[in-house]
């Protein structure tokens, strides 16, 4: 379950996730989303429309 979420956040450029080493690193986008309580679904929508990243 945690791995699935990490992969989803990685796909949305909110974290960098290395599944081999289980390494997780927050990105600037992920930190901004966290600080402003922006849901990953919103970031996903922005990524799909090309407005983000």
C-alpha positions as CSV (number, residue, x, y, z in Angstrom):
1,X,0.0,0.0,0.0
2,X,2.7,2.5,0.9
3,X,4.7,1.5,-2.2
4,X,1.6,2.2,-4.4
5,X,1.2,5.7,-2.9
6,X,4.9,6.4,-3.3
7,X,4.7,5.4,-7.0
8,X,1.7,7.6,-7.5
9,X,3.4,10.6,-5.9
10,X,6.5,9.9,-8.0
11,X,4.4,9.9,-11.2
12,X,3.1,13.3,-10.2
13,X,6.6,14.6,-9.5
14,X,5.8,15.3,-5.9
15,X,8.5,12.9,-4.6
16,X,11.3,10.9,-6.1
17,X,11.0,7.2,-5.2
18,X,13.5,4.5,-5.8
19,X,11.7,1.2,-5.3
20,X,14.9,-0.9,-5.3
21,X,16.4,0.9,-2.3
22,X,13.1,2.2,-0.9
23,X,14.6,5.7,-1.1
24,X,12.1,8.6,-0.9
25,X,13.1,12.3,-1.6
26,X,10.6,15.2,-1.6
27,X,10.6,17.5,-4.6
28,X,10.0,21.3,-4.5
29,X,6.6,20.7,-6.0
30,X,5.8,18.1,-3.2
31,X,6.9,20.5,-0.5
32,X,4.8,23.4,-2.0
33,X,1.7,21.1,-2.2
34,X,2.3,20.0,1.4
35,X,2.6,23.5,2.7
36,X,-0.6,24.7,1.0
37,X,-2.6,21.5,1.6
38,X,-2.9,20.8,-2.2
39,X,-4.1,17.3,-2.8
40,X,-2.2,15.0,-5.2
41,X,-5.3,14.8,-7.4
42,X,-5.0,18.5,-8.0
43,X,-1.3,18.2,-8.9
44,X,-2.2,15.3,-11.2
45,X,-4.8,17.4,-13.0
46,X,-2.3,20.2,-13.4
47,X,0.3,17.9,-14.7
48,X,-2.2,16.4,-17.3
49,X,-3.1,19.9,-18.6
50,X,0.5,21.0,-18.8
51,X,0.1,23.8,-16.2
52,X,2.5,22.3,-13.7
53,X,6.1,20.9,-14.0
